Amino acid sequence: MLIGLLLAGQHTSSTTSAWMGFFLARDRALQERCYSEQKRVCGEDLPPLHYDQLKDLSLLDRCLKETLRLRPPIMTMMRMAKTPQKVGEYTIPPGHQVCVSPTVNHRLRDTWAERMDFNPERYLLDNPAAGEKFAYIPFGAGRHRCIGENFAYVQIKTIWSTLLRLYDFELVEGHFPAVNYTTMIHTPHNPIIRYTRRKTQPQQ
């Protein structure tokens, strides 16, 4: 199980980290707020990050949630109906496969306000998805929900805590990559980004 946890999340976590970088590079003010949060939570001189501090990086957490909403690494999930399921006027018979798409659920017109916008502040609300139980499913749902969810949050928040302390990121000539739909994990197509080392460096 441990091997599966570590290896199964390799491509999904790296892809989500990449997309998060592009969203932060596109919104420089948001990027600076995330950098300021590092100083506020960890200390002005940016000492080494501790595990217990990750939970206090609330803005970074919301940025990750919004990245997973707009760019879930996997577009479809398959489930088999064990009992008849009524959907509108149609009944799904037992044994039939049902396809669920996080990409579609995360952009439902009647569920998400400003559904196409990258807005981490929506998670400050008690109910950002208008009460829909399965409107946000980047890690699936039910008994087959991804066991690596908590590990992914720790991993990606650690990665971006480190990168934000060291570098400033910006898009190259405004280029924000399209989604590469030719692979199972939906990576950025032609990813290119500009980064410069920050003048103030964290403690070693």
For each residue, the residues with C-beta under 8 A, 3 or more apart:
1: 4 5 147
2: 5 6
3: 6 7
4: 1 7 8
5: 1 2 8 9 147 148 151
6: 2 3 9 10
7: 3 4 10
8: 4 5 12 148
9: 5 6 12 13 148 151 152 155
10: 6 7 13 14
11: 14 15 73 185
12: 8 9 15 16 73 74 152 185
13: 9 10 16 17 152 155 156
14: 10 11 17 18
15: 11 12 18 19 71 73 185 186 187 188
16: 12 13 19 20 64 67 68 71 73 152 156
17: 13 14 20 21 156 159 160
18: 14 15 21 22 187 188 191
19: 15 16 22 23 67 70 71 188
20: 16 17 23 24 63 64 67 156 160
21: 17 18 24 25 160 163 169 193
22: 18 19 25 26 171 176 177 188 191 193
23: 19 20 26 27 30 63 66 67 70 118
24: 20 21 27 30 31 34 63 160 164 169
25: 21 22 28 31 169 170 171 193 194
26: 22 23 118 171 176
27: 23 24 30 31 118
28: 25 31 32 170
29: 32 33
30: 23 24 27 33 34 63 120
31: 24 25 27 28 34 35 164 168 169
32: 28 29 35 36
33: 29 30 36 37 59
34: 24 30 31 37 38 59 60 63 160 164
35: 31 32 38 39 164 165
36: 32 33 39 40
37: 33 34 40 41 57 58 59 60
38: 34 35 41 42 46 57 161 164 165
39: 35 36 42 43 44 46
40: 36 37
41: 37 38 53 56 57
42: 38 39 46 47 49 50 53 161
43: 39 46 47
44: 39
45: 202 203
46: 38 39 42 43 165 200 201 202 203
47: 42 43 202 203
48: 202 203 204
49: 42 53 54 158 161 162
50: 42 53
51: 54 154
52: 55
53: 41 42 49 50 56 57
54: 49 51 57 153 154 157 158 161
55: 52
56: 41 53
57: 37 38 41 53 54 60 61 157 161
58: 37 61 62
59: 33 34 37 62 63 120
60: 34 37 57 63 64 157 160 161 164
61: 57 58 64 65 123 153 157
62: 58 59 65 66 120 121 123 124
63: 20 23 24 30 34 59 60 66 67 120
64: 16 20 60 61 67 68 153 156 157 160
65: 61 62 68 69 120 123
66: 23 62 63 69 70 118 119 120 122 123
67: 16 19 20 23 63 64 70 71 118
68: 16 64 65 71 72 138
69: 65 66 72 106 112 136 138
70: 19 23 66 67 106 107 116 118
71: 15 16 19 67 68 179 186
72: 68 69 75 102 103 106 137 138 186
73: 11 12 15 16 138 185 186
74: 12 77 102 184 185 186
75: 72 101 102 103 181 186
76: 99 100 101
77: 74 99 100 101 102 137 140
78: 97 98 99 100
79: 97 98 100 144
80: 95 96 97 98
81: 84 85 92 93 94 95 96 97 98
82: 94
83: 94
84: 81 91 92 93 94
85: 81 91 92 98
86: 90 91 92
87: 90 91 92
88:
89:
90: 86 87
91: 84 85 86 87
92: 81 84 85 86 87 96 98
93: 81 84 96
94: 81 82 83 84
95: 80 81
96: 80 81 92 93
97: 78 79 80 81
98: 78 79 80 81 85 92
99: 76 77 78
100: 76 77 78 79 105 134 137
101: 75 76 77 104 105
102: 72 74 75 77 105 106 137 138
103: 72 75 106 107
104: 101 107 108
105: 100 101 102 108 111 132 134 135 136 137
106: 69 70 72 102 103 112 115 135 136 137 138
107: 70 103 104 112 115 116
108: 104 105 111 112 115 132 135
109: 112 115
110: 130
111: 105 108 115 129 130 132 135
112: 69 106 107 108 109 115 122 128 129 130 135
113: 122 130
114: 117 119 122
115: 106 107 108 109 111 112
116: 70 107
117: 114
118: 23 26 27 66 67 70
119: 66 114 122
120: 30 59 62 63 65 66 123
121: 62 124
122: 66 112 113 114 119 125 128
123: 61 62 65 66 120 128
124: 62 121
125: 122 128
126:
127: 130 131
128: 112 122 123 125 136
129: 111 112 132 135 136
130: 110 111 112 113 127 135
131: 127
132: 105 108 111 129 135
133:
134: 100 105 137 141
135: 105 106 108 111 112 129 130 132
136: 69 105 106 128 129
137: 72 77 100 102 105 106 134 140 141
138: 68 69 72 73 102 106
139: 145 146 148 149 152
140: 77 137 144 145 146
141: 134 137 144 145
142: 145
143:
144: 79 140 141
145: 139 140 141 142 149
146: 139 140 149 152
147: 1 5
148: 5 8 9 139 151 152
149: 139 145 146 152 153
150: 153 154
151: 5 9 148 154 155
152: 9 12 13 16 139 146 148 149 155 156
153: 54 61 64 149 150 156 157
154: 51 54 150 151 157 158
155: 9 13 151 152 158 159
156: 13 16 17 20 64 152 153 159 160
157: 54 57 60 61 64 153 154 160 161
158: 49 54 154 155 161 162
159: 17 155 156 162 163
160: 17 20 21 24 34 60 64 156 157 163 164
161: 38 42 49 54 57 60 157 158 164 165
162: 49 158 159 165 166
163: 21 159 160 166 167 169
164: 24 31 34 35 38 60 160 161 167
165: 35 38 46 161 162 198 201 202
166: 162 163 197 198 201 202
167: 163 164 195 196 197 198
168: 31 195 196 197 198
169: 21 24 25 31 163 193 194 195
170: 25 28 193 194 195
171: 22 25 26 174 175 176 193 194
172: 175 192 193 194
173:
174: 171
175: 171 172 190 192
176: 22 26 171
177: 22 188 189 190 191 192
178: 188 189 190
179: 71 186 187 188 189
180: 183 186 187 188 189
181: 75 186
182:
183: 180 186 187
184: 74
185: 11 12 15 73 74
186: 15 71 72 73 74 75 179 180 181 183
187: 15 18 179 180 183 191
188: 15 18 19 22 177 178 179 180 191
189: 177 178 179 180
190: 175 177 178
191: 18 22 177 187 188
192: 172 175 177
193: 21 22 25 169 170 171 172
194: 25 169 170 171 172
195: 167 168 169 170
196: 167 168
197: 166 167 168 201
198: 165 166 167 168 201
199:
200: 46
201: 46 165 166 197 198
202: 45 46 47 48 165 166
203: 45 46 47 48
204: 48
